[in-house]
Amino acid sequence: MQLPRVLTSHVCFHHILLLLLLHPLLLSRSASATETDRLALLAFRAAITEDPSGILHSWNNSRHFCRWPGVACHDPHRGERVTTLALESMSLRGVISPSIGNLTYLGYLLLSNNNFYGEIPPEISRLAQLKDLNLSYNALSGTIPVRVDLCTNLLGIDFTGNLVSGNIPAQLGSLLKLLVLNLGVNKLVGDITPFLGNLSSLKQLDLSSNKLTGEIPLSLGKLSSLTYFDLSANKLVGGIPPSLGKLSSIRMLNLAGNALSGSIPPDMANLLTLGFLDLSNNSLSGEIPPLLGRVVPLQYLLLNNNNLTGSLPNSLGNLASLTYLDLSSNSLSGSIPPSITNLSSLQVLDLSFNNLVGRLPEEIGLLTSLEFFQVSENGLSGPVPLSLYSISSLQTLSMAYNQLSGTLPLDIGDTLPNLSFLGMASNRLEGQIPWSLANATSLRQIDLSRNNFSGRVPANLGNLPYLKQVSLGNNSLEARDAEDWEFITSLTNCSQLEELSLIENDLGGVLPASIANLSTQLKSLTLGRNHFSGSFPPGIRSFVNLVTLSLNENHFTGSIPDFLGELVNLEALVLHGNRFSGNIPSSLGKLTRLNELVLFDNDLEGSIPVSLGNCHNLNFLDLSGNRLSGSIPIEVLSIGSLSSYLDLSNNQLNGTLPLEVGRLRNTPFLSVAINRLSGGIPTTLGDCQVLESLNLSRNFFQGSIPTTLSNLKGIKWLDLSSNDLSGSFPDFLAGLPFLKLMNLSFNDLDGEVPVDKIFSNSSEFSVIGNHKLCGGISSLHLPSCSTQTSKKNRSLILEITLPIAVLLLLFALFMTCWYERKQKKLGLPAKVLPTRLSYLKLVKATDGFSDDNLLGVGSYGSVYRGVLGDGKTLVAIKVLNLVQRGAFKAFVAECEALRNIRHRNLVKILTTCASVDLRGNEFRAIVFDFMPNGSLESWLHPDTDRKMYSERLSLLQRLDIAIDVAAAVSYLHDHCETPIIHCDLKPSNVLLDGNMTARVGDFGLARFLSDGTDRYLSASVAMKGSIGYMAPGKPLKKKLFSKVCSLLIHLLGTYKRKWF
């Protein structure tokens, strides 16, 4: 039914009238909204402090804001509202203005790859039309706005590469349209909210490189649309949820770099669209699931740096698309399955750092696309298949630290033309190094060290223009003449060379002068343990970038040059075991980066340079085994960086140990043994609480052991032996919890030895040679600690013993005369000495001169028990301390005295040793018959010897001993071709054999009386000996009186068990 025309016209009129009335209002509102957008953009610009590209310069009134760079508007019917703000990669700097929230029609906010800082404005939550929010790669901080969930149209959020912190808001789980959520590379903490499992449309989730903790939520397995999932580099724990096996669309799964544990779920085999799987750098255990072989699209499989065990599954050979396989740094065992050679697309194969054994598959050459092959640090053996050397695409070939054998093919450089790294160290390869290596012109690193390569080093290595490393150490390579050294001249063409290692080969002679022409980029030069001779190579001066210089254990002579101080980049200087002499250059103090200085076992002399105190980065300093003198510089003890080792032992240092030694608070090892240091042990040593080993032995330290040593809670080895320490026994040392070995022997300590803790086990400590000690465990054989003895009893004993002693003396004199007559009839021939023993045989015989075999220490040396090579011959070995003044004369005197005499009551010399020790120092020793019953002193004074003889000498035994000693003295004075005066007769020099027969020993102070010499010289002129043991008073005019005096002292000591 049609309306009347009049009525229709009337309605139209009213509509037109209404529009005319509302039009100003609509125009006003549109203009207001447009102005709001313009002002919001201007406020955004005002917050920008840097605009290097000038893109915002045109944001002014000269043009409409919709035409400003980076701004887009739509819907002109609504007054052209801003819908896009895109200013990516403009290097803008500033904060994001809160006014951004006024752009209510904004759909795309794209500000990535700039320098915005400050917080993400919460006002963003007012942008209800927002679809894409990308603020990635800025410096934004603060937290993720909690009410971002109000932006219900969001399809993508990308905050990657900022400094955003705090938790992941649970409200993100309500953005059901979200396709992309990238929050990686921030500082997010806490658990992953399980509400993210509600994002059913999500295709990409990146939470990597944060500090997220807790377990992976099971709910994430519901994200069936997810194709990219990255939780790597967090602190996630627990197992891998089997629910992740339901991610049916997943193509990339990265859980690397967490603390995930447990086994790899077999459910992962259900991810049939997966192309990338990285579970590396976790704590996963168990075996590799064989079902993984079902995931045929897999191209990248990284399971390295876990705790996986078992063998490599054969099913891995089914992954025909695999290009990258890394199973390194696990505990995989068994052999490499031949099926691995089916992976014809494989470019990277890394099986290093496992427990794989057996041989490499012969078919390994079928991997024709292989570029990186690494199986180092396993137990592989047998020859390397020749087919491996035919993979021309190989760039890295690393098989170090196995037991592979055979030789390198002569044409290796021709068949592997793309090779850049060749690592075959620590195998059993032999033969010569092929000259064809120089044809692989891309080679940068060659490491063939620790094998059995022999012959000459190829002289054409200089054809490798990119060569940086040549490591040929620990082989049997030879060089003697100029032709052999041509390889050094050739290497001068390698302008990028940074490392040259020829350590421990058979290289000898003087280094060629061409070594000075090696690349100035050289950082490491190690030539130790060869046979180089001559002076310090002057060409080294040109290596201004040198970091490590090692010339140790060669035959270099002369002085250490001053120019080393010019090599300011040096961090390690290792010159030990040579014959360098002269002073340590003070210029070494300029090496402020020096970390390691090793100069031990040379012939260096003079004082320790004070300038070494400038080496503030030094943590290892060994100057031992030289002839350094003077005091220890305070500056050296003040090097706070000495955190590994300080050894100044076996020198001639004197003075006191400075109090500044307490500044070595980070040093675990300190030794100043075998010097001439004196004074007290510094109390400040107690400040060195990191010390694990402290050796102050064989010096002249005096006084008591400071109680501050009880602060050394980490000490394990403590040696204060062979000093002049006195005072009460340091029982406080029993409180050191980690102490394993302690040596306090040969001092003058007194008091009671405890029986608890370390003092309960005699194998862990030594106190021999301290005559005033008592108590302790029974195996020490020390006297009990009785505190009083009746003076009355002492007088009574003396009254009884003196008359008896006189009677015994008279009887002994009678027996002496009888024995002298008998002795004249003996006519014993001189014994021819056997061939001298070597130093090494004596080392073996005494178990390295161990304290367990130490029998005693005298004025000029120490005596050790030894067992010769047959394992049956027990001997006593007297080792002379040639540092002690007069020791060498004592050695000569004793050899001269004993070489042509023989008597049943004299200790028999078997042989001698005149050699050098392992440090090149002179060594002298005399080998005697072993006396199983020790010395007479050990029977008279059981507290002064290592052993304690429970039985007492009977009266008859004492008489026999006195007669034996008298017989020996008579023989020396009256029956030798040249009369000999012992000069040091005392109980410790009277030894008892297995039959308790007495034998006189220690002829280090003996004197000969020639025909033209008065046979009875003044004791003050001709004879020297221990105080209290020489016949007293005026010149001895009668032989009988001399014998009577010595024997009287000896006999009284024997009878009374006490020495006057």
GIPESUL-V643232 format. One line per field, one symbol per residue. phi: phi as a letter, one per 20 degrees, with the letter a starting at -180 (. if undefined). A space follows every 10 residues. Layout:
# GIPESUL-V643232
phi->???
This chain:
# GIPESUL-V643232
phi->.effgfffff ffffffffff feggffffff ffffffffff ffffffeeec bfemfefeeb ffbfffdfgn dccblffdnl efdccccfld lfcqdefgfg feefdfdcdc cflccfcnef fffgfeefef dcdcdflccf cmdfgfefff efefdbccdg mcdfcneeff fgfeefefdc cdcflccfcn fffffffeef efdcccdflc cfcnefffff feefefdccc dflccfcnef fgfffeffdf dcccdfmccf cneffgfffe efdfdcccdf lccfcneffg fgffeffgdc cccflcdfcn effffffeef efdcccdflc cfcmeffgff ffefefdccc dflcdfcnef gfegffefef dccccflccf cnffgffffd efegdccccf lccfcncegf dgfeecfefd ccccflccfb neffffgfee fegdcccdfl ccfcnefged fffefdfdcc dcflccfcbc dfffefffff ffeefdfdbc ccflcdebne gfffffefgf egdccccflc cfcnegffff geefefdccc cflccfcnee fffgfeefef dccccfmdcf cneffffffe efefdbcccf lcdfcnefff ffffefdfcb ccdfmccfcn eefffffeff efdcaccdfl ccfcneeggf gffefdeecb ccflccfcne ffffgfeefe gdcccdflcc fcneefffff fefdfdcccd flcdfcnfff ffffeffdfd cccdflccfc oeefcdlffe cffdbccfnd fdebmmffff leffefdccf fffffffffe ffgfffffff ffffffffff ffffeflfff eeffgfeeff fffffdlmlf ffdfercdfd rcdceccfgf mdeecddedf effffnffff fffffffefc cbbfddfeee acccbcefen efccbcddfe dfemefffee cfedcgdcef edffffffff ffffffffff ffeccefdgc dfmbfbgfdd ddefemeece cldfdfcedf fedgfcffff deccaffnde femfgeecff ffffffffff fffffelbef
